[in-house]
Amino acid sequence: MPQVQLQVHCIKITQPIGTFYVGKLRARDLVNYVSILRRGLSEEEQQYIQRSLSGTRQREIAAFVSDPDATFPTSIIVSVYEGAVSVDERHSVLEFDFDDKLGELVDGQHRLEGLTLAARNNGALLDEFEMPVVFMLDLSADQKGYVFSIINSKQIQVPSSLIVDLLGLQVSRSPKKTCHEIAQTLNARSGSPFFRGIKMLGNKEFDSEFLTQGSFAKYLLKLLSKTPDEDARREKKGINLQPDSTLPFRGLYIAREDGAIAKILENYFCVIAELYPQAWHGKAKEYLLRKTVGFAALIRVFEIIWPRAFALRDASRSRFEELLSPLRNSFEETRFRSGSYASSGQGATQLAGDLLQALGIENPFRLQATRRVSLDSTPPLPGADDTTRTG
């Protein structure tokens, strides 16, 4: 095997663990010359630190690479093999000279595996991406394990509400950005059942706030898109989105009628608030209707009854009053007291099923294709302004 030689200009960094170097390599060089050694049960594998490869995460990253704004700004970390490098301190250059691999990957395997998968359809991709790399020299096995564990155990997850809110900075349109904007609209609009009721950024400013922005967006998103990240990439590229008649708001989203979506939701939840005023307007800690479990259940109910509204091209408040009127005598408000249902996805499913049973709807979560109403060419929906209808 021919000898491989590379020169990498670096910045020298000194920290308590020792000295390491920050530079860059093409993705192709990382894929070709860095070992990914995954931990297993054999004696040899017990010296390795990498977790098992997640195929799901690999595919997500491979899809992300096609985004016009794809970026990997955080460093790949490599433990350089002994004898594979010499350091030119005067010129801040690492000079690699090796037969096969220059080092072992400490952090970043899914980024590299995702790029490798994406490169199957675009061979030049691995040359187009330059990756920031931290080169760590003379690491023992326990130090490699320590670095890996610290990186992957001390990360603090960013609140989902903040992530949703930051989408407002995007110039291009996307399903997630639309959910953020609808949350903002309904939270700020006087007369909305969600007026000052959504914890924007996940932080509570008013006593009336009961639902996080992240939860609101999470469940609304399910009515717009099954592949929101892919839709966002297509929007950036100017590619038409595919209709989906199984999603209530897909047609309206494609038609850019976000205002109609907001008004339909307002009409629906206004009726819920009128049917159960104490559970909706009372203390949130005493009732679950305004909490995530209640909101999730009500969104599921909406999804089931929506075809009945759309069939008449009528999404007015009076239409929802008609559709939900059986609840008045068949589902008592006390059933929404906290603790009546588990605060979980299972609890939301159970509550939604009980509400639909009270509405006289069977098999609530197994809609047949014959009950779907196509929204593929949905224009602004008559009735969404709460005043007009068509028969």
C-alpha positions in Angstrom: 0.0 0.0 0.0 1.5 3.4 -1.0 2.4 5.8 1.8 -0.1 8.6 2.3 1.2 12.1 3.0 -0.9 15.1 4.1 -0.1 18.5 5.4 -2.7 20.3 7.5 -2.3 23.9 8.7 -3.6 24.1 12.3 -4.2 26.3 15.4 -2.5 25.0 18.5 -4.8 24.8 21.5 -3.6 24.1 25.1 -6.1 22.8 27.8 -5.7 20.8 31.0 -6.0 17.5 29.1 -3.0 18.5 26.9 -2.3 20.1 23.6 -4.4 19.5 20.5 -4.7 21.1 17.1 -7.6 22.5 15.1 -7.6 22.3 11.3 -9.6 21.1 8.4 -9.8 18.1 6.0 -12.0 17.2 3.0 -14.8 14.8 3.9 -13.2 12.3 1.5 -9.9 12.3 3.5 -11.8 11.8 6.7 -13.8 8.9 5.3 -10.7 7.3 3.7 -8.1 7.8 6.4 -9.9 7.8 9.8 -11.0 4.6 11.5 -14.5 4.3 13.0 -14.2 1.6 15.7 -17.4 0.6 17.4 -17.6 -0.8 20.9 -18.6 -4.4 21.2 -18.3 -7.4 23.5 -15.1 -9.0 22.3 -11.8 -8.2 24.1 -10.6 -6.1 21.2 -13.9 -4.2 20.8 -13.8 -3.4 24.5 -11.0 -1.0 23.7 -13.2 1.0 21.2 -15.5 3.9 22.2 -17.9 4.5 19.3 -21.6 3.7 19.8 -23.5 1.6 17.2 -24.4 3.3 14.0 -28.0 4.6 13.9 -29.3 4.1 10.4 -32.1 6.6 11.0 -29.6 9.3 12.0 -27.4 8.5 9.1 -30.3 8.8 6.6 -31.4 12.1 8.2 -28.0 13.6 7.7 -27.7 12.2 4.2 -31.0 14.0 3.4 -29.9 17.2 5.1 -26.8 17.3 2.9 -29.1 18.2 -0.1 -30.2 21.4 1.7 -28.8 24.5 -0.1 -27.7 25.7 3.4 -26.3 22.4 4.6 -23.5 23.0 7.2 -21.5 21.1 9.7 -19.8 23.8 11.8 -18.9 21.7 14.8 -15.6 19.8 14.8 -14.9 16.1 14.0 -12.6 14.8 16.7 -9.8 12.4 15.8 -7.3 10.7 18.0 -4.1 10.5 15.9 -2.3 7.2 15.9 1.2 7.2 17.3 3.8 7.7 14.6 1.3 8.9 12.0 2.1 12.6 12.4 4.9 15.0 13.1 4.4 18.6 14.2 6.0 21.6 12.5 5.6 24.0 15.4 7.3 26.9 13.6 4.7 26.9 10.8 1.8 25.4 12.7 1.5 22.4 10.4 0.7 18.8 11.1 2.6 16.5 8.6 0.9 13.2 8.3 2.8 10.2 6.9 1.0 6.8 7.2 0.2 3.6 5.4 -3.5 3.1 6.0 -5.3 5.3 8.7 -4.1 8.4 10.4 -6.2 8.0 13.5 -9.4 6.9 15.2 -12.6 8.8 15.3 -13.6 10.1 18.7 -16.7 12.1 17.7 -18.6 12.7 14.5 -19.4 9.2 13.1 -22.9 10.0 12.0 -21.8 13.1 10.1 -19.2 11.1 8.2 -21.6 8.1 7.6 -24.3 10.4 6.5 -22.0 12.1 4.0 -20.8 8.7 2.8 -24.4 7.6 2.2 -25.3 10.9 0.4 -22.2 10.5 -1.8 -23.6 7.3 -3.3 -25.8 9.6 -5.4 -23.3 12.4 -5.7 -19.7 11.2 -5.8 -18.2 14.7 -5.8 -19.9 15.5 -2.5 -17.0 14.3 -0.4 -14.7 16.7 -2.1 -17.1 19.6 -1.8 -17.4 19.4 2.0 -14.5 20.7 4.1 -14.9 19.6 7.8 -13.4 21.3 10.8 -11.2 18.7 12.7 -9.7 18.6 16.2 -6.6 16.4 16.1 -5.7 15.0 19.5 -2.3 13.4 20.0 -1.2 10.7 22.4 -4.6 9.9 23.9 -4.8 6.8 26.0 -7.9 4.5 25.7 -9.4 6.0 28.9 -8.8 9.5 27.7 -10.6 8.8 24.4 -13.5 7.3 26.4 -13.5 10.3 28.7 -13.6 12.8 25.8 -16.4 10.9 24.1 -18.5 10.6 27.2 -18.1 14.2 28.2 -19.2 15.4 24.7 -22.2 13.2 24.6 -23.4 13.3 28.2 -23.1 16.9 29.1 -25.0 18.4 26.2 -28.1 20.4 27.2 -31.1 19.9 24.8 -32.3 23.2 23.4 -35.9 23.8 24.3 -38.2 23.0 21.5 -40.1 26.3 21.9 -36.8 28.2 21.2 -36.1 26.1 18.2 -39.5 26.8 16.8 -39.2 30.5 17.6 -35.9 30.8 15.8 -37.6 29.6 12.6 -39.1 33.0 12.4 -35.7 34.3 11.3 -35.8 32.1 8.2 -36.4 33.9 4.9 -37.7 30.9 3.1 -41.0 29.3 3.8 -41.4 26.0 5.7 -44.0 24.0 7.5 -42.3 24.5 10.9 -42.0 28.3 10.2 -45.7 28.4 9.4 -46.5 26.6 12.7 -44.5 29.2 14.5 -46.2 32.1 12.8 -49.7 30.6 13.5 -48.7 30.2 17.2 -47.7 33.9 17.3 -50.9 35.0 15.6 -53.3 33.1 17.8 -51.3 34.0 21.0 -51.4 37.7 20.1 -54.9 38.1 18.7 -57.5 39.3 21.1 -60.6 37.1 21.0 -58.5 34.0 20.1 -59.0 31.1 22.5 -55.2 31.1 22.7 -54.8 34.8 23.5 -51.9 35.1 25.9 -52.2 31.3 26.3 -49.1 30.1 24.6 -45.7 30.1 26.4 -43.6 31.6 23.6 -40.0 30.5 23.9 -41.3 28.1 26.5 -41.2 30.8 29.1 -44.3 32.0 31.1 -45.0 35.7 31.1 -48.8 35.7 31.9 -50.7 33.4 34.3 -53.1 32.6 31.4 -50.3 30.9 29.5 -50.8 27.1 29.5 -49.2 25.5 26.4 -45.6 25.7 25.2 -45.0 27.1 21.8 -43.1 23.8 21.0 -46.1 21.6 21.9 -48.4 23.8 19.8 -46.2 23.6 16.8 -45.5 19.9 17.3 -49.1 18.8 17.0 -50.1 21.4 14.4 -47.2 20.3 12.2 -48.8 16.8 11.9 -51.7 18.4 10.0 -49.4 20.1 7.5 -46.6 17.7 6.6 -45.3 14.2 7.1 -41.8 15.2 6.0 -41.4 18.8 7.2 -37.6 18.9 6.7 -37.8 17.6 3.2 -40.6 20.1 2.4 -38.4 22.9 3.8 -35.6 21.9 1.4 -37.9 21.7 -1.5 -39.3 25.2 -0.7 -35.7 26.6 -0.7 -35.1 25.0 -4.1 -38.4 26.2 -5.6 -39.6 22.7 -6.1 -43.4 22.1 -5.9 -44.6 20.2 -2.8 -46.6 17.0 -3.2 -50.3 17.1 -2.1 -51.4 14.7 0.6 -55.1 14.2 1.0 -54.6 12.5 4.4 -53.4 15.8 6.0 -56.2 18.3 6.8 -54.1 21.5 6.2 -51.8 20.2 3.4 -53.7 21.9 0.6 -54.1 25.2 2.4 -50.4 25.2 3.3 -49.4 24.5 -0.4 -51.8 27.3 -1.4 -50.0 29.6 1.1 -53.3 30.2 3.0 -51.7 30.2 6.4 -54.3 32.8 7.6 -57.1 30.4 6.8 -55.4 27.7 8.8 -55.2 30.0 11.8 -58.8 31.1 11.5 -60.0 27.5 11.2 -58.1 26.5 14.4 -59.5 29.6 16.1 -63.1 28.6 15.2 -62.6 25.1 16.4 -61.0 25.9 19.7 -63.5 28.7 20.4 -66.2 26.1 20.3 -64.3 23.9 22.7 -63.8 26.9 25.0 -67.5 27.6 24.9 -68.5 24.0 25.6 -66.1 23.7 28.6 -65.6 27.3 29.9 -64.3 26.2 33.3 -61.9 23.6 32.0 -60.6 26.1 29.4 -60.5 29.4 31.3 -60.1 28.1 34.9 -56.8 27.3 36.6 -54.7 25.3 34.2 -53.3 23.1 37.0 -56.8 21.9 37.9 -57.8 20.9 34.3 -55.9 19.1 31.6 -57.8 20.5 28.6 -55.3 23.4 28.2 -52.2 21.3 28.8 -50.3 19.4 26.2 -52.3 16.1 26.7 -55.5 18.0 26.2 -54.3 19.9 23.2 -52.9 16.8 21.6 -56.2 15.0 22.1 -58.2 17.9 20.6 -56.0 18.0 17.6 -56.6 14.3 17.0 -60.3 14.9 17.3 -60.1 17.8 14.8 -58.3 15.5 12.4 -61.2 13.0 12.5 -64.0 15.5 12.2 -62.4 17.7 9.6 -63.6 15.8 6.6 -67.2 16.5 7.8 -66.5 20.2 7.7 -64.7 20.2 4.5 -67.3 18.1 2.7 -69.6 21.1 3.0 -66.9 23.6 2.3 -67.7 25.1 5.7 -65.2 25.7 8.4 -67.2 28.4 10.3 -67.6 28.4 14.0 -71.2 27.5 13.6 -70.3 24.4 11.7 -68.0 23.3 14.5 -70.7 24.0 17.0 -72.9 21.7 15.0 -70.3 19.0 14.8 -69.3 19.1 18.4 -72.8 19.7 19.9 -73.2 16.1 21.1 -70.4 16.7 23.6 -72.6 19.1 25.6 -74.7 16.3 27.0 -72.4 13.3 26.7 -69.0 14.4 28.0 -69.0 16.2 31.3 -66.5 19.0 32.1 -65.4 17.3 35.3 -63.8 14.6 33.1 -61.1 17.1 32.2 -59.8 17.4 35.8 -56.1 16.9 36.1 -55.3 13.2 36.8 -58.2 11.9 34.8 -55.9 10.9 32.0 -52.1 10.3 32.0 -49.9 13.2 30.9 -48.5 11.2 28.0 -49.2 10.3 24.4 -51.2 7.3 25.6 -53.3 9.6 27.7 -53.9 11.9 24.8 -55.0 9.0 22.6 -57.4 7.7 25.3 -58.9 11.2 25.8 -59.3 11.7 22.1 -61.0 8.2 21.8 -63.4 9.1 24.6 -64.3 12.4 23.1 -64.9 10.8 19.7 -67.0 8.1 21.3 -69.1 10.8 22.9 -69.5 12.2 19.4 -70.8 8.9 18.2 -67.8 8.2 16.0 -66.5 4.6 15.7 -63.0 3.4 15.0 -61.6 7.0 15.5 -58.0 6.3 14.5 -58.6 4.1 11.5 -60.0 6.4 8.8 -60.6 4.6 5.6 -59.6 6.2 2.3 -63.3 6.5 1.4 -63.7 9.0 4.2 -60.8 11.1 3.1 -61.6 14.3 1.3 -59.0 15.5 -1.2 -57.4 18.8 -0.3 -55.0 18.7 -3.2 -56.3 21.8 -4.9 -57.7 23.6 -1.9 -58.2 27.3 -2.5 -58.9 29.7 0.5 -61.6 27.7 2.2 -65.0 29.3 2.2 -66.1 29.6 5.8 -62.6 30.1 7.2 -63.5 33.8 7.7 -66.5 32.6 9.8 -69.0 34.4 7.6 -69.2 32.7 4.2 -70.2 29.2 3.1 -70.8 27.3 -0.1 -73.0 24.4 -0.5 
